[in-house]
Amino acid sequence: MSYRCEICQKEPSFGKQVTFSHKRSSRRWNPNIQKVRVKHGSNTRKARVCTSCIRAGKVEKA
């Protein structure tokens, strides 16, 4: 299972970490993914959702 939000499909972005001497190394920025219990129809299930979707009210917690 990939590190991705099930609602907005947000996933890690990649770039370079630049030091003071301008050495460059790869790094990645991960979204803040949380496992929450979500109402899905009449029953509940666990979903991987980013915190921005939780705060925006795109998910109804159970």
PQR file with spaces between the fields and no chain letter, atoms N, CA, C, O and H, PARSE charges and radii, in Angstrom:
ATOM       1  N    MET     1       0.846   -1.177    0.000 -0.4000 1.5000
ATOM       2  CA   MET     1       0.000    0.000    0.000 -0.0000 2.0000
ATOM       3  C    MET     1       0.892    1.241    0.000  0.5500 1.7000
ATOM       4  O    MET     1       1.821    1.340    0.801 -0.5500 1.4000
ATOM       5  N    SER     2       0.612    2.177   -0.888 -0.4000 1.5000
ATOM       6  CA   SER     2       1.445    3.352   -1.011 -0.0000 2.0000
ATOM       7  C    SER     2       1.108    4.391    0.055  0.5500 1.7000
ATOM       8  O    SER     2       0.046    4.338    0.674 -0.5500 1.4000
ATOM       9  H    SER     2      -0.143    2.097   -1.539  0.4000 1.0000
ATOM      10  N    TYR     3       2.004    5.316    0.256 -0.4000 1.5000
ATOM      11  CA   TYR     3       1.858    6.368    1.246 -0.0000 2.0000
ATOM      12  C    TYR     3       1.068    7.492    0.591  0.5500 1.7000
ATOM      13  O    TYR     3       1.650    8.469    0.120 -0.5500 1.4000
ATOM      14  H    TYR     3       2.867    5.359   -0.247  0.4000 1.0000
ATOM      15  N    ARG     4      -0.267    7.360    0.559 -0.4000 1.5000
ATOM      16  CA   ARG     4      -1.109    8.284   -0.180 -0.0000 2.0000
ATOM      17  C    ARG     4      -2.437    8.481    0.543  0.5500 1.7000
ATOM      18  O    ARG     4      -2.966    7.553    1.153 -0.5500 1.4000
ATOM      19  H    ARG     4      -0.740    6.566    0.942  0.4000 1.0000
ATOM      20  N    CYS     5      -2.964    9.692    0.467 -0.4000 1.5000
ATOM      21  CA   CYS     5      -4.271    9.988    1.046 -0.0000 2.0000
ATOM      22  C    CYS     5      -5.351    9.372    0.164  0.5500 1.7000
ATOM      23  O    CYS     5      -5.313    9.507   -1.059 -0.5500 1.4000
ATOM      24  H    CYS     5      -2.534   10.447   -0.029  0.4000 1.0000
ATOM      25  N    GLU     6      -6.311    8.696    0.784 -0.4000 1.5000
ATOM      26  CA   GLU     6      -7.365    8.038    0.022 -0.0000 2.0000
ATOM      27  C    GLU     6      -8.418    9.024   -0.483  0.5500 1.7000
ATOM      28  O    GLU     6      -9.221    8.670   -1.347 -0.5500 1.4000
ATOM      29  H    GLU     6      -6.343    8.586    1.777  0.4000 1.0000
ATOM      30  N    ILE     7      -8.431   10.250    0.037 -0.4000 1.5000
ATOM      31  CA   ILE     7      -9.433   11.236   -0.362 -0.0000 2.0000
ATOM      32  C    ILE     7      -8.906   12.132   -1.483  0.5500 1.7000
ATOM      33  O    ILE     7      -9.512   12.214   -2.551 -0.5500 1.4000
ATOM      34  H    ILE     7      -7.779   10.537    0.739  0.4000 1.0000
ATOM      35  N    CYS     8      -7.781   12.800   -1.240 -0.4000 1.5000
ATOM      36  CA   CYS     8      -7.274   13.781   -2.209 -0.0000 2.0000
ATOM      37  C    CYS     8      -6.086   13.269   -3.021  0.5500 1.7000
ATOM      38  O    CYS     8      -5.560   13.995   -3.865 -0.5500 1.4000
ATOM      39  H    CYS     8      -7.288   12.733   -0.373  0.4000 1.0000
ATOM      40  N    GLN     9      -5.659   12.036   -2.780 -0.4000 1.5000
ATOM      41  CA   GLN     9      -4.552   11.406   -3.510 -0.0000 2.0000
ATOM      42  C    GLN     9      -3.228   12.143   -3.321  0.5500 1.7000
ATOM      43  O    GLN     9      -2.349   12.080   -4.180 -0.5500 1.4000
ATOM      44  H    GLN     9      -6.086   11.446   -2.094  0.4000 1.0000
ATOM      45  N    LYS    10      -3.088   12.844   -2.188 -0.4000 1.5000
ATOM      46  CA   LYS    10      -1.824   13.532   -1.894 -0.0000 2.0000
ATOM      47  C    LYS    10      -0.756   12.489   -1.587  0.5500 1.7000
ATOM      48  O    LYS    10      -1.009   11.543   -0.841 -0.5500 1.4000
ATOM      49  H    LYS    10      -3.802   12.895   -1.490  0.4000 1.0000
ATOM      50  N    GLU    11       0.433   12.655   -2.155 -0.4000 1.5000
ATOM      51  CA   GLU    11       1.515   11.699   -1.967 -0.0000 2.0000
ATOM      52  C    GLU    11       2.831   12.445   -1.784  0.5500 1.7000
ATOM      53  O    GLU    11       2.864   13.663   -1.958 -0.5500 1.4000
ATOM      54  H    GLU    11       0.639   13.423   -2.762  0.4000 1.0000
ATOM      55  N    PRO    12       3.920   11.753   -1.438 -0.5600 1.5000
ATOM      56  CA   PRO    12       5.180   12.447   -1.195  0.2800 2.0000
ATOM      57  C    PRO    12       5.677   13.204   -2.421  0.5500 1.7000
ATOM      58  O    PRO    12       5.490   12.770   -3.557 -0.5500 1.4000
ATOM      59  N    SER    13       6.318   14.353   -2.166 -0.4000 1.5000
ATOM      60  CA   SER    13       6.969   15.097   -3.233 -0.0000 2.0000
ATOM      61  C    SER    13       8.469   15.032   -2.994  0.5500 1.7000
ATOM      62  O    SER    13       8.921   14.903   -1.856 -0.5500 1.4000
ATOM      63  H    SER    13       6.470   14.706   -1.242  0.4000 1.0000
ATOM      64  N    PHE    14       9.229   15.121   -4.064 -0.4000 1.5000
ATOM      65  CA   PHE    14      10.665   14.906   -4.004 -0.0000 2.0000
ATOM      66  C    PHE    14      11.406   16.164   -4.398  0.5500 1.7000
ATOM      67  O    PHE    14      10.910   16.980   -5.175 -0.5500 1.4000
ATOM      68  H    PHE    14       8.862   15.226   -4.989  0.4000 1.0000
ATOM      69  N    GLY    15      12.604   16.309   -3.850 -0.4000 1.5000
ATOM      70  CA   GLY    15      13.423   17.467   -4.162 -0.0000 2.0000
ATOM      71  C    GLY    15      14.834   17.259   -3.655  0.5500 1.7000
ATOM      72  O    GLY    15      15.254   16.128   -3.410 -0.5500 1.4000
ATOM      73  H    GLY    15      13.007   15.646   -3.219  0.4000 1.0000
ATOM      74  N    LYS    16      15.563   18.349   -3.500 -0.4000 1.5000
ATOM      75  CA   LYS    16      16.943   18.291   -3.045 -0.0000 2.0000
ATOM      76  C    LYS    16      17.097   19.042   -1.728  0.5500 1.7000
ATOM      77  O    LYS    16      16.497   20.095   -1.510 -0.5500 1.4000
ATOM      78  H    LYS    16      15.222   19.267   -3.700  0.4000 1.0000
ATOM      79  N    GLN    17      17.919   18.465   -0.858 -0.4000 1.5000
ATOM      80  CA   GLN    17      18.312   19.139    0.369 -0.0000 2.0000
ATOM      81  C    GLN    17      19.630   19.830    0.063  0.5500 1.7000
ATOM      82  O    GLN    17      20.584   19.184   -0.371 -0.5500 1.4000
ATOM      83  H    GLN    17      18.406   17.610   -1.035  0.4000 1.0000
ATOM      84  N    VAL    18      19.691   21.144    0.285 -0.4000 1.5000
ATOM      85  CA   VAL    18      20.882   21.921   -0.056 -0.0000 2.0000
ATOM      86  C    VAL    18      21.534   22.411    1.229  0.5500 1.7000
ATOM      87  O    VAL    18      20.901   23.109    2.021 -0.5500 1.4000
ATOM      88  H    VAL    18      18.916   21.669    0.637  0.4000 1.0000
ATOM      89  N    THR    19      22.791   22.049    1.437 -0.4000 1.5000
ATOM      90  CA   THR    19      23.508   22.461    2.631 -0.0000 2.0000
ATOM      91  C    THR    19      24.072   23.870    2.456  0.5500 1.7000
ATOM      92  O    THR    19      23.905   24.493    1.407 -0.5500 1.4000
ATOM      93  H    THR    19      23.305   21.482    0.794  0.4000 1.0000
ATOM      94  N    PHE    20      24.735   24.355    3.489 -0.4000 1.5000
ATOM      95  CA   PHE    20      25.355   25.679    3.444 -0.0000 2.0000
ATOM      96  C    PHE    20      26.411   25.751    2.354  0.5500 1.7000
ATOM      97  O    PHE    20      26.580   26.789    1.714 -0.5500 1.4000
ATOM      98  H    PHE    20      24.871   23.849    4.341  0.4000 1.0000
ATOM      99  N    SER    21      27.130   24.639    2.140 -0.4000 1.5000
ATOM     100  CA   SER    21      28.165   24.614    1.106 -0.0000 2.0000
ATOM     101  C    SER    21      27.606   24.176   -0.255  0.5500 1.7000
ATOM     102  O    SER    21      28.371   23.905   -1.181 -0.5500 1.4000
ATOM     103  H    SER    21      26.993   23.796    2.660  0.4000 1.0000
ATOM     104  N    HIS    22      26.307   24.109   -0.375 -0.4000 1.5000
ATOM     105  CA   HIS    22      25.574   23.752   -1.594 -0.0000 2.0000
ATOM     106  C    HIS    22      25.824   22.334   -2.073  0.5500 1.7000
ATOM     107  O    HIS    22      25.737   22.054   -3.269 -0.5500 1.4000
ATOM     108  H    HIS    22      25.685   24.329    0.377  0.4000 1.0000
ATOM     109  N    LYS    23      26.139   21.428   -1.136 -0.4000 1.5000
ATOM     110  CA   LYS    23      26.095   20.012   -1.475 -0.0000 2.0000
ATOM     111  C    LYS    23      24.629   19.647   -1.588  0.5500 1.7000
ATOM     112  O    LYS    23      23.806   20.130   -0.812 -0.5500 1.4000
ATOM     113  H    LYS    23      26.210   21.655   -0.165  0.4000 1.0000
ATOM     114  N    ARG    24      24.299   18.804   -2.543 -0.4000 1.5000
ATOM     115  CA   ARG    24      22.902   18.445   -2.750 -0.0000 2.0000
ATOM     116  C    ARG    24      22.699   16.964   -2.530  0.5500 1.7000
ATOM     117  O    ARG    24      23.479   16.138   -3.004 -0.5500 1.4000
ATOM     118  H    ARG    24      24.968   18.412   -3.174  0.4000 1.0000
ATOM     119  N    SER    25      21.640   16.634   -1.806 -0.4000 1.5000
ATOM     120  CA   SER    25      21.260   15.246   -1.609 -0.0000 2.0000
ATOM     121  C    SER    25      19.739   15.156   -1.717  0.5500 1.7000
ATOM     122  O    SER    25      19.028   16.118   -1.426 -0.5500 1.4000
ATOM     123  H    SER    25      21.006   17.305   -1.421  0.4000 1.0000
ATOM     124  N    SER    26      19.261   14.012   -2.131 -0.4000 1.5000
ATOM     125  CA   SER    26      17.826   13.840   -2.342 -0.0000 2.0000
ATOM     126  C    SER    26      17.083   13.757   -1.013  0.5500 1.7000
ATOM     127  O    SER    26      17.607   13.249   -0.022 -0.5500 1.4000
ATOM     128  H    SER    26      19.839   13.231   -2.367  0.4000 1.0000
ATOM     129  N    ARG    27      15.874   14.255   -1.012 -0.4000 1.5000
ATOM     130  CA   ARG    27      15.006   14.138    0.154 -0.0000 2.0000
ATOM     131  C    ARG    27      13.571   14.090   -0.322  0.5500 1.7000
ATOM     132  O    ARG    27      13.287   14.350   -1.491 -0.5500 1.4000
ATOM     133  H    ARG    27      15.447   14.667   -1.817  0.4000 1.0000
ATOM     134  N    ARG    28      12.656   13.753    0.595 -0.4000 1.5000
ATOM     135  CA   ARG    28      11.251   13.745    0.235 -0.0000 2.0000
ATOM     136  C    ARG    28      10.416   14.352    1.342  0.5500 1.7000
ATOM     137  O    ARG    28      10.734   14.223    2.525 -0.5500 1.4000
ATOM     138  H    ARG    28      12.888   13.541    1.544  0.4000 1.0000
ATOM     139  N    TRP    29       9.333   15.021    0.937 -0.4000 1.5000
ATOM     140  CA   TRP    29       8.396   15.635    1.862 -0.0000 2.0000
ATOM     141  C    TRP    29       7.170   14.744    1.907  0.5500 1.7000
ATOM     142  O    TRP    29       6.482   14.571    0.900 -0.5500 1.4000
ATOM     143  H    TRP    29       9.075   15.125   -0.023  0.4000 1.0000
ATOM     144  N    ASN    30       6.893   14.171    3.090 -0.4000 1.5000
ATOM     145  CA   ASN    30       5.750   13.280    3.240 -0.0000 2.0000
ATOM     146  C    ASN    30       4.533   14.052    3.732  0.5500 1.7000
ATOM     147  O    ASN    30       4.664   14.926    4.589 -0.5500 1.4000
ATOM     148  H    ASN    30       7.451   14.311    3.908  0.4000 1.0000
ATOM     149  N    PRO    31       3.353   13.744    3.205 -0.5600 1.5000
ATOM     150  CA   PRO    31       2.141   14.332    3.771  0.2800 2.0000
ATOM     151  C    PRO    31       1.845   13.701    5.126  0.5500 1.7000
ATOM     152  O    PRO    31       2.268   12.578    5.398 -0.5500 1.4000
ATOM     153  N    ASN    32       1.128   14.412    5.963 -0.4000 1.5000
ATOM     154  CA   ASN    32       0.798   13.920    7.303 -0.0000 2.0000
ATOM     155  C    ASN    32      -0.400   12.979    7.195  0.5500 1.7000
ATOM     156  O    ASN    32      -1.548   13.419    7.257 -0.5500 1.4000
ATOM     157  H    ASN    32       0.784   15.325    5.742  0.4000 1.0000
ATOM     158  N    ILE    33      -0.130   11.687    7.032 -0.4000 1.5000
ATOM     159  CA   ILE    33      -1.161   10.679    6.839 -0.0000 2.0000
ATOM     160  C    ILE    33      -1.511   10.047    8.180  0.5500 1.7000
ATOM     161  O    ILE    33      -0.624    9.640    8.931 -0.5500 1.4000
ATOM     162  H    ILE    33       0.803   11.330    6.982  0.4000 1.0000
ATOM     163  N    GLN    34      -2.814    9.967    8.480 -0.4000 1.5000
ATOM     164  CA   GLN    34      -3.302    9.343    9.705 -0.0000 2.0000
ATOM     165  C    GLN    34      -4.279    8.232    9.337  0.5500 1.7000
ATOM     166  O    GLN    34      -5.019    8.340    8.359 -0.5500 1.4000
ATOM     167  H    GLN    34      -3.534   10.298    7.870  0.4000 1.0000
ATOM     168  N    LYS    35      -4.273    7.154   10.140 -0.4000 1.5000
ATOM     169  CA   LYS    35      -5.281    6.116    9.969 -0.0000 2.0000
ATOM     170  C    LYS    35      -6.460    6.474   10.862  0.5500 1.7000
ATOM     171  O    LYS    35      -6.317    6.550   12.082 -0.5500 1.4000
ATOM     172  H    LYS    35      -3.672    7.066   10.935  0.4000 1.0000
ATOM     173  N    VAL    36      -7.625    6.693   10.258 -0.4000 1.5000
ATOM     174  CA   VAL    36      -8.811    7.060   11.017 -0.0000 2.0000
ATOM     175  C    VAL    36      -9.963    6.129   10.654  0.5500 1.7000
ATOM     176  O    VAL    36     -10.016    5.578    9.555 -0.5500 1.4000
ATOM     177  H    VAL    36      -7.741    6.631    9.266  0.4000 1.0000
ATOM     178  N    ARG    37     -10.889    5.966   11.608 -0.4000 1.5000
ATOM     179  CA   ARG    37     -12.100    5.193   11.334 -0.0000 2.0000
ATOM     180  C    ARG    37     -13.090    6.115   10.652  0.5500 1.7000
ATOM     181  O    ARG    37     -13.408    7.188   11.164 -0.5500 1.4000
ATOM     182  H    ARG    37     -10.846    6.414   12.501  0.4000 1.0000
ATOM     183  N    VAL    38     -13.574    5.697    9.500 -0.4000 1.5000
ATOM     184  CA   VAL    38     -14.403    6.538    8.651 -0.0000 2.0000
ATOM     185  C    VAL    38     -15.748    5.856    8.428  0.5500 1.7000
ATOM     186  O    VAL    38     -15.812    4.640    8.248 -0.5500 1.4000
ATOM     187  H    VAL    38     -13.316    4.825    9.084  0.4000 1.0000
ATOM     188  N    LYS    39     -16.819    6.642    8.441 -0.4000 1.5000
ATOM     189  CA   LYS    39     -18.127    6.096    8.085 -0.0000 2.0000
ATOM     190  C    LYS    39     -18.162    5.872    6.583  0.5500 1.7000
ATOM     191  O    LYS    39     -17.898    6.785    5.800 -0.5500 1.4000
ATOM     192  H    LYS    39     -16.767    7.630    8.587  0.4000 1.0000
ATOM     193  N    HIS    40     -18.489    4.652    6.192 -0.4000 1.5000
ATOM     194  CA   HIS    40     -18.543    4.288    4.779 -0.0000 2.0000
ATOM     195  C    HIS    40     -19.888    3.623    4.533  0.5500 1.7000
ATOM     196  O    HIS    40     -20.027    2.407    4.669 -0.5500 1.4000
ATOM     197  H    HIS    40     -18.704    3.911    6.828  0.4000 1.0000
ATOM     198  N    GLY    41     -20.883    4.437    4.166 -0.4000 1.5000
ATOM     199  CA   GLY    41     -22.237    3.915    4.045 -0.0000 2.0000
ATOM     200  C    GLY    41     -22.822    3.674    5.423  0.5500 1.7000
ATOM     201  O    GLY    41     -22.850    4.581    6.255 -0.5500 1.4000
ATOM     202  H    GLY    41     -20.770    5.424    4.055  0.4000 1.0000
ATOM     203  N    SER    42     -23.293    2.446    5.674 -0.4000 1.5000
ATOM     204  CA   SER    42     -23.871    2.129    6.979 -0.0000 2.0000
ATOM     205  C    SER    42     -22.850    1.539    7.944  0.5500 1.7000
ATOM     206  O    SER    42     -23.125    1.435    9.139 -0.5500 1.4000
ATOM     207  H    SER    42     -23.271    1.709    4.998  0.4000 1.0000
ATOM     208  N    ASN    43     -21.681    1.153    7.450 -0.4000 1.5000
ATOM     209  CA   ASN    43     -20.657    0.583    8.325 -0.0000 2.0000
ATOM     210  C    ASN    43     -19.421    1.480    8.370  0.5500 1.7000
ATOM     211  O    ASN    43     -19.373    2.514    7.704 -0.5500 1.4000
ATOM     212  H    ASN    43     -21.458    1.237    6.479  0.4000 1.0000
ATOM     213  N    THR    44     -18.423    1.081    9.159 -0.4000 1.5000
ATOM     214  CA   THR    44     -17.202    1.867    9.294 -0.0000 2.0000
ATOM     215  C    THR    44     -16.011    1.068    8.789  0.5500 1.7000
ATOM     216  O    THR    44     -16.038   -0.162    8.750 -0.5500 1.4000
ATOM     217  H    THR    44     -18.461    0.241    9.701  0.4000 1.0000
ATOM     218  N    ARG    45     -14.972    1.787    8.404 -0.4000 1.5000
ATOM     219  CA   ARG    45     -13.733    1.155    7.990 -0.0000 2.0000
ATOM     220  C    ARG    45     -12.576    2.099    8.285  0.5500 1.7000
ATOM     221  O    ARG    45     -12.785    3.294    8.494 -0.5500 1.4000
ATOM     222  H    ARG    45     -14.951    2.786    8.435  0.4000 1.0000
ATOM     223  N    LYS    46     -11.358    1.569    8.302 -0.4000 1.5000
ATOM     224  CA   LYS    46     -10.180    2.401    8.510 -0.0000 2.0000
ATOM     225  C    LYS    46      -9.680    2.913    7.170  0.5500 1.7000
ATOM     226  O    LYS    46      -9.673    2.188    6.176 -0.5500 1.4000
ATOM     227  H    LYS    46     -11.188    0.598    8.131  0.4000 1.0000
ATOM     228  N    ALA    47      -9.266    4.162    7.158 -0.4000 1.5000
ATOM     229  CA   ALA    47      -8.768    4.777    5.933 -0.0000 2.0000
ATOM     230  C    ALA    47      -7.530    5.589    6.262  0.5500 1.7000
ATOM     231  O    ALA    47      -7.382    6.096    7.373 -0.5500 1.4000
ATOM     232  H    ALA    47      -9.272    4.751    7.966  0.4000 1.0000
ATOM     233  N    ARG    48      -6.639    5.707    5.280 -0.4000 1.5000
ATOM     234  CA   ARG    48      -5.454    6.554    5.416 -0.0000 2.0000
ATOM     235  C    ARG    48      -5.776    7.906    4.805  0.5500 1.7000
ATOM     236  O    ARG    48      -5.940    8.035    3.591 -0.5500 1.4000
ATOM     237  H    ARG    48      -6.760    5.295    4.377  0.4000 1.0000
ATOM     238  N    VAL    49      -5.865    8.922    5.675 -0.4000 1.5000
ATOM     239  CA   VAL    49      -6.315   10.246    5.262 -0.0000 2.0000
ATOM     240  C    VAL    49      -5.320   11.280    5.750  0.5500 1.7000
ATOM     241  O    VAL    49      -4.797   11.161    6.858 -0.5500 1.4000
ATOM     242  H    VAL    49      -5.732    8.818    6.660  0.4000 1.0000
ATOM     243  N    CYS    50      -5.047   12.304    4.929 -0.4000 1.5000
ATOM     244  CA   CYS    50      -4.144   13.367    5.366 -0.0000 2.0000
ATOM     245  C    CYS    50      -4.882   14.310    6.308  0.5500 1.7000
ATOM     246  O    CYS    50      -6.109   14.398    6.275 -0.5500 1.4000
ATOM     247  H    CYS    50      -5.472   12.400    4.029  0.4000 1.0000
ATOM     248  N    THR    51      -4.135   15.004    7.138 -0.4000 1.5000
ATOM     249  CA   THR    51      -4.737   15.858    8.150 -0.0000 2.0000
ATOM     250  C    THR    51      -5.458   17.052    7.544  0.5500 1.7000
ATOM     251  O    THR    51      -6.393   17.570    8.154 -0.5500 1.4000
ATOM     252  H    THR    51      -3.138   14.932    7.165  0.4000 1.0000
ATOM     253  N    SER    52      -5.054   17.504    6.365 -0.4000 1.5000
ATOM     254  CA   SER    52      -5.758   18.625    5.739 -0.0000 2.0000
ATOM     255  C    SER    52      -7.167   18.221    5.321  0.5500 1.7000
ATOM     256  O    SER    52      -8.082   19.044    5.370 -0.5500 1.4000
ATOM     257  H    SER    52      -4.295   17.083    5.869  0.4000 1.0000
ATOM     258  N    CYS    53      -7.357   16.966    4.910 -0.4000 1.5000
ATOM     259  CA   CYS    53      -8.710   16.479    4.579 -0.0000 2.0000
ATOM     260  C    CYS    53      -9.547   16.295    5.834  0.5500 1.7000
ATOM     261  O    CYS    53     -10.753   16.540    5.817 -0.5500 1.4000
ATOM     262  H    CYS    53      -6.614   16.298    4.870  0.4000 1.0000
ATOM     263  N    ILE    54      -8.918   15.865    6.926 -0.4000 1.5000
ATOM     264  CA   ILE    54      -9.650   15.702    8.186 -0.0000 2.0000
ATOM     265  C    ILE    54     -10.135   17.061    8.686  0.5500 1.7000
ATOM     266  O    ILE    54     -11.290   17.197    9.089 -0.5500 1.4000
ATOM     267  H    ILE    54      -7.939   15.666    6.940  0.4000 1.0000
ATOM     268  N    ARG    55      -9.263   18.064    8.662 -0.4000 1.5000
ATOM     269  CA   ARG    55      -9.626   19.402    9.134 -0.0000 2.0000
ATOM     270  C    ARG    55     -10.639   20.081    8.229  0.5500 1.7000
ATOM     271  O    ARG    55     -11.455   20.874    8.698 -0.5500 1.4000
ATOM     272  H    ARG    55      -8.325   17.954    8.335  0.4000 1.0000
ATOM     273  N    ALA    56     -10.595   19.779    6.930 -0.4000 1.5000
ATOM     274  CA   ALA    56     -11.532   20.393    5.986 -0.0000 2.0000
ATOM     275  C    ALA    56     -12.911   19.770    6.057  0.5500 1.7000
ATOM     276  O    ALA    56     -13.855   20.289    5.461 -0.5500 1.4000
ATOM     277  H    ALA    56      -9.932   19.134    6.549  0.4000 1.0000
ATOM     278  N    GLY    57     -13.043   18.657    6.781 -0.4000 1.5000
ATOM     279  CA   GLY    57     -14.337   18.017    6.933 -0.0000 2.0000
ATOM     280  C    GLY    57     -14.720   17.138    5.755  0.5500 1.7000
ATOM     281  O    GLY    57     -15.899   16.834    5.570 -0.5500 1.4000
ATOM     282  H    GLY    57     -12.276   18.235    7.264  0.4000 1.0000
ATOM     283  N    LYS    58     -13.743   16.724    4.954 -0.4000 1.5000
ATOM     284  CA   LYS    58     -14.022   15.859    3.813 -0.0000 2.0000
ATOM     285  C    LYS    58     -14.314   14.425    4.240  0.5500 1.7000
ATOM     286  O    LYS    58     -14.808   13.624    3.446 -0.5500 1.4000
ATOM     287  H    LYS    58     -12.786   16.970    5.104  0.4000 1.0000
ATOM     288  N    VAL    59     -14.007   14.104    5.503 -0.4000 1.5000
ATOM     289  CA   VAL    59     -14.203   12.760    6.029 -0.0000 2.0000
ATOM     290  C    VAL    59     -15.086   12.855    7.263  0.5500 1.7000
ATOM     291  O    VAL    59     -14.909   13.751    8.089 -0.5500 1.4000
ATOM     292  H    VAL    59     -13.606   14.755    6.147  0.4000 1.0000
ATOM     293  N    GLU    60     -16.025   11.949    7.391 -0.4000 1.5000
ATOM     294  CA   GLU    60     -16.861   11.894    8.595 -0.0000 2.0000
ATOM     295  C    GLU    60     -16.323   10.784    9.484  0.5500 1.7000
ATOM     296  O    GLU    60     -16.400    9.604    9.142 -0.5500 1.4000
ATOM     297  H    GLU    60     -16.169   11.221    6.721  0.4000 1.0000
ATOM     298  N    LYS    61     -15.772   11.182   10.645 -0.4000 1.5000
ATOM     299  CA   LYS    61     -15.203   10.191   11.563 -0.0000 2.0000
ATOM     300  C    LYS    61     -16.300    9.384   12.232  0.5500 1.7000
ATOM     301  O    LYS    61     -17.412    9.864   12.455 -0.5500 1.4000
ATOM     302  H    LYS    61     -15.711   12.141   10.923  0.4000 1.0000
ATOM     303  N    ALA    62     -15.951    8.140   12.545 -0.4000 1.5000
ATOM     304  CA   ALA    62     -16.905    7.252   13.228 -0.0000 2.0000
ATOM     305  C    ALA    62     -16.536    7.117   14.689  0.5500 1.7000
ATOM     306  O    ALA    62     -17.216    6.413   15.435 -0.5500 1.4000
ATOM     307  H    ALA    62     -15.048    7.750   12.364  0.4000 1.0000
